[in-house]
Amino acid sequence: MLRRLSLIGPVVLMLASCAGEAAPPPAPYTVALDQAIEDALARREIPGAAVVVVEGDRVSYSRGHGKADLETGRPMTDSTPIVIGSTSKPITGLAVLRLVQQNAVALDTPIARYIPEVRFADPRAETMTLRHLLTNRSGLPVGFSGPAYQRPSIVDDGALERLVGTMAAEPLLFAPGEGYAYSNRGWALAGYVVQRVSGLSIETFLSREVFAPLGMTSTTLEFWTVPNLTTGYRDGYRTRNHPGLPSVARDYGPSGMVVSTARDMARLLVAMLNDGRTEDGRQFLTPELIREALRGQAPAESELGGPTHYGLGWEVDSSFGALTVKKAGSVSTMVTFWVILPERRTAVGFAFNREDYGSIPLVGSVLSIVAGGEAMPVAPWSGTPPAIPAPVGISGAALDRWAGRYDTRFGYTSFTRQGDSLVTDFEGVDSRLVATSDSTFVIDSDIVKHAGRVFTFRRRGAATVVSIDKDSLGVRMAP
């Protein structure tokens, strides 16, 4: 779900164990793929990964490597459940397209027709359509999932509805269709439309209308019900793997909270690569709707960096040497990545239990080996913690001025005074902040993604806001 997702291992991991399921026959490149994946995990010191390859209408490779949990030694397999993050977005797109196929909705009809009970404060929202939501052109703010979940708080059937009420009260960033902003809130709203039109919870609709027809028997949006999830880890400087909960919340379910397995991921990729025809030969969606999902429709910024176009939940460009349709997802401690090369009739999926941008070359390596080429090298880990400046003494009143809970692109983030400093639960991790002025602070942490990040507080009219590394504005919430 994160916006800048570590595409480290892209893919389609999905959930509970598929005991007794027959493994696909070994492909001629199986040994080479095994070696390339295991070498990449060793070089980057990543606990585990699962990788699937689809060629034509069959799964030619589906294996796990390394550990799903370092403490217990539980192995990672292609049936190990994992939270897939923002690769859930194409799945929510498929849910919308199921309703399109049933003539229950249309992509270019204003959503106000389907959810008349939602009153947007910004009158420009009257023109917002499902296509705007599925291409990140709605104008809704970015949004995020919130802190790492606690199971007792998950069984809240009204979470999605309340989030929609909150977002409806906020101004849009731009008029629908007149800009691009990767918006988790927009995808949550799309899920809410599915829920209202179908009369089913989004979790139930996905189970009946998407997962079951695709044969994804180990996939669910009810993430709180899944036992034995892989353990997720954060990349550290001194401690290489810090275990941590995934950042998930029910209100943002349609934007990034699906749990699945790599083997189920492959089933979805088969259908996307074959105009909607599933692994067992059934037609999930019409070929026209599948092609519409995979068609680049809006200029966008890729999560891998650089320009791309956005389809209905997918990035569309030529980043892997041919027409490429791809999507990545992350929940801070788990990452998935899917790549479809329609002209080569090939798709690959990756799932990792640690986010690491340095592993991205593994994607190209897998594609090269499948095409009959050589493995591409993945650089070994090397890193030095950033220098943390000496703290500047500031008054307790200055610390109290900035303390509070903020709604940011990285989730609900709290800043709390402890003695003569502030601490934060940024992305679900408690970290100490070092003051470099009376309004600027730096994270002192062993976690690579957090160490050295700069938080700058200021007043903006009646609001108190924080910027993180010069972007990602967050606003302090009411007590």
KARA-V576229 format. One record per residue. N is the residue number from 1. OMEGA is omega in whole degrees, 0 to 359 (NA if undefined). Layout:
# KARA-V576229
n=N omega=OMEGA
n=N omega=OMEGA
This chain:
# KARA-V576229
n=1 omega=179
n=2 omega=182
n=3 omega=177
n=4 omega=188
n=5 omega=179
n=6 omega=186
n=7 omega=184
n=8 omega=178
n=9 omega=195
n=10 omega=153
n=11 omega=194
n=12 omega=180
n=13 omega=180
n=14 omega=205
n=15 omega=197
n=16 omega=186
n=17 omega=177
n=18 omega=185
n=19 omega=176
n=20 omega=182
n=21 omega=182
n=22 omega=178
n=23 omega=177
n=24 omega=178
n=25 omega=183
n=26 omega=174
n=27 omega=182
n=28 omega=182
n=29 omega=185
n=30 omega=182
n=31 omega=180
n=32 omega=178
n=33 omega=178
n=34 omega=182
n=35 omega=182
n=36 omega=182
n=37 omega=181
n=38 omega=177
n=39 omega=180
n=40 omega=179
n=41 omega=180
n=42 omega=182
n=43 omega=181
n=44 omega=181
n=45 omega=178
n=46 omega=183
n=47 omega=186
n=48 omega=178
n=49 omega=171
n=50 omega=185
n=51 omega=175
n=52 omega=177
n=53 omega=176
n=54 omega=174
n=55 omega=184
n=56 omega=181
n=57 omega=181
n=58 omega=175
n=59 omega=184
n=60 omega=179
n=61 omega=180
n=62 omega=186
n=63 omega=171
n=64 omega=181
n=65 omega=177
n=66 omega=189
n=67 omega=171
n=68 omega=178
n=69 omega=183
n=70 omega=184
n=71 omega=182
n=72 omega=183
n=73 omega=180
n=74 omega=184
n=75 omega=171
n=76 omega=178
n=77 omega=177
n=78 omega=176
n=79 omega=179
n=80 omega=181
n=81 omega=181
n=82 omega=174
n=83 omega=190
n=84 omega=178
n=85 omega=189
n=86 omega=168
n=87 omega=169
n=88 omega=184
n=89 omega=175
n=90 omega=178
n=91 omega=175
n=92 omega=175
n=93 omega=178
n=94 omega=177
n=95 omega=177
n=96 omega=181
n=97 omega=173
n=98 omega=178
n=99 omega=175
n=100 omega=181
n=101 omega=179
n=102 omega=181
n=103 omega=178
n=104 omega=177
n=105 omega=172
n=106 omega=185
n=107 omega=188
n=108 omega=173
n=109 omega=178
n=110 omega=183
n=111 omega=177
n=112 omega=178
n=113 omega=185
n=114 omega=181
n=115 omega=184
n=116 omega=180
n=117 omega=181
n=118 omega=181
n=119 omega=180
n=120 omega=178
n=121 omega=180
n=122 omega=184
n=123 omega=179
n=124 omega=180
n=125 omega=181
n=126 omega=181
n=127 omega=184
n=128 omega=181
n=129 omega=174
n=130 omega=177
n=131 omega=176
n=132 omega=180
n=133 omega=186
n=134 omega=177
n=135 omega=179
n=136 omega=178
n=137 omega=183
n=138 omega=187
n=139 omega=178
n=140 omega=177
n=141 omega=188
n=142 omega=181
n=143 omega=179
n=144 omega=191
n=145 omega=187
n=146 omega=184
n=147 omega=177
n=148 omega=191
n=149 omega=170
n=150 omega=187
n=151 omega=181
n=152 omega=184
n=153 omega=189
n=154 omega=187
n=155 omega=184
n=156 omega=186
n=157 omega=182
n=158 omega=186
n=159 omega=182
n=160 omega=179
n=161 omega=179
n=162 omega=178
n=163 omega=179
n=164 omega=177
n=165 omega=179
n=166 omega=183
n=167 omega=180
n=168 omega=181
n=169 omega=184
n=170 omega=176
n=171 omega=175
n=172 omega=175
n=173 omega=179
n=174 omega=177
n=175 omega=180
n=176 omega=179
n=177 omega=185
n=178 omega=178
n=179 omega=180
n=180 omega=174
n=181 omega=181
n=182 omega=192
n=183 omega=172
n=184 omega=179
n=185 omega=178
n=186 omega=179
n=187 omega=174
n=188 omega=179
n=189 omega=176
n=190 omega=177
n=191 omega=178
n=192 omega=177
n=193 omega=177
n=194 omega=182
n=195 omega=183
n=196 omega=182
n=197 omega=184
n=198 omega=185
n=199 omega=179
n=200 omega=171
n=201 omega=180
n=202 omega=179
n=203 omega=181
n=204 omega=180
n=205 omega=179
n=206 omega=181
n=207 omega=185
n=208 omega=192
n=209 omega=180
n=210 omega=186
n=211 omega=181
n=212 omega=179
n=213 omega=180
n=214 omega=183
n=215 omega=182
n=216 omega=188
n=217 omega=182
n=218 omega=183
n=219 omega=181
n=220 omega=169
n=221 omega=177
n=222 omega=188
n=223 omega=183
n=224 omega=181
n=225 omega=191
n=226 omega=175
n=227 omega=170
n=228 omega=170
n=229 omega=169
n=230 omega=174
n=231 omega=178
n=232 omega=183
n=233 omega=174
n=234 omega=182
n=235 omega=181
n=236 omega=178
n=237 omega=182
n=238 omega=171
n=239 omega=191
n=240 omega=184
n=241 omega=177
n=242 omega=179
n=243 omega=180
n=244 omega=179
n=245 omega=173
n=246 omega=178
n=247 omega=183
n=248 omega=178
n=249 omega=188
n=250 omega=182
n=251 omega=178
n=252 omega=182
n=253 omega=183
n=254 omega=182
n=255 omega=181
n=256 omega=187
n=257 omega=178
n=258 omega=173
n=259 omega=184
n=260 omega=177
n=261 omega=179
n=262 omega=182
n=263 omega=176
n=264 omega=177
n=265 omega=180
n=266 omega=179
n=267 omega=177
n=268 omega=182
n=269 omega=176
n=270 omega=182
n=271 omega=181
n=272 omega=182
n=273 omega=187
n=274 omega=174
n=275 omega=175
n=276 omega=180
n=277 omega=187
n=278 omega=182
n=279 omega=180
n=280 omega=172
n=281 omega=178
n=282 omega=179
n=283 omega=183
n=284 omega=175
n=285 omega=177
n=286 omega=177
n=287 omega=181
n=288 omega=180
n=289 omega=176
n=290 omega=179
n=291 omega=178
n=292 omega=178
n=293 omega=186
n=294 omega=182
n=295 omega=176
n=296 omega=188
n=297 omega=184
n=298 omega=173
n=299 omega=186
n=300 omega=174
n=301 omega=182
n=302 omega=174
n=303 omega=175
n=304 omega=184
n=305 omega=179
n=306 omega=183
n=307 omega=175
n=308 omega=170
n=309 omega=183
n=310 omega=173
n=311 omega=179
n=312 omega=181
n=313 omega=184
n=314 omega=167
n=315 omega=182
n=316 omega=181
n=317 omega=178
n=318 omega=188
n=319 omega=179
n=320 omega=171
n=321 omega=178
n=322 omega=175
n=323 omega=186
n=324 omega=173
n=325 omega=189
n=326 omega=174
n=327 omega=177
n=328 omega=178
n=329 omega=180
n=330 omega=171
n=331 omega=176
n=332 omega=182
n=333 omega=178
n=334 omega=185
n=335 omega=173
n=336 omega=180
n=337 omega=177
n=338 omega=177
n=339 omega=177
n=340 omega=175
n=341 omega=188
n=342 omega=183
n=343 omega=178
n=344 omega=180
n=345 omega=183
n=346 omega=173
n=347 omega=177
n=348 omega=177
n=349 omega=181
n=350 omega=172
n=351 omega=181
n=352 omega=176
n=353 omega=165
n=354 omega=179
n=355 omega=184
n=356 omega=181
n=357 omega=181
n=358 omega=179
n=359 omega=183
n=360 omega=179
n=361 omega=178
n=362 omega=180
n=363 omega=178
n=364 omega=180
n=365 omega=179
n=366 omega=180
n=367 omega=179
n=368 omega=181
n=369 omega=180
n=370 omega=180
n=371 omega=178
n=372 omega=181
n=373 omega=183
n=374 omega=173
n=375 omega=177
n=376 omega=185
n=377 omega=173
n=378 omega=185
n=379 omega=177
n=380 omega=179
n=381 omega=168
n=382 omega=182
n=383 omega=178
n=384 omega=180
n=385 omega=177
n=386 omega=177
n=387 omega=178
n=388 omega=183
n=389 omega=176
n=390 omega=182
n=391 omega=174
n=392 omega=179
n=393 omega=176
n=394 omega=186
n=395 omega=175
n=396 omega=179
n=397 omega=178
n=398 omega=178
n=399 omega=180
n=400 omega=182
n=401 omega=185
n=402 omega=183
n=403 omega=179
n=404 omega=180
n=405 omega=185
n=406 omega=175
n=407 omega=184
n=408 omega=176
n=409 omega=181
n=410 omega=179
n=411 omega=176
n=412 omega=186
n=413 omega=181
n=414 omega=174
n=415 omega=186
n=416 omega=178
n=417 omega=171
n=418 omega=182
n=419 omega=184
n=420 omega=179
n=421 omega=174
n=422 omega=170
n=423 omega=180
n=424 omega=174
n=425 omega=185
n=426 omega=181
n=427 omega=175
n=428 omega=181
n=429 omega=178
n=430 omega=183
n=431 omega=177
n=432 omega=177
n=433 omega=177
n=434 omega=181
n=435 omega=173
n=436 omega=170
n=437 omega=181
n=438 omega=179
n=439 omega=183
n=440 omega=185
n=441 omega=180
n=442 omega=178
n=443 omega=172
n=444 omega=187
n=445 omega=174
n=446 omega=184
n=447 omega=187
n=448 omega=185
n=449 omega=185
n=450 omega=188
n=451 omega=175
n=452 omega=179
n=453 omega=187
n=454 omega=176
n=455 omega=179
n=456 omega=181
n=457 omega=174
n=458 omega=173
n=459 omega=174
n=460 omega=187
n=461 omega=180
n=462 omega=185
n=463 omega=170
n=464 omega=186
n=465 omega=175
n=466 omega=172
n=467 omega=183
n=468 omega=183
n=469 omega=173
n=470 omega=174
n=471 omega=175
n=472 omega=182
n=473 omega=176
n=474 omega=183
n=475 omega=179
n=476 omega=182
n=477 omega=178
n=478 omega=181
n=479 omega=NA
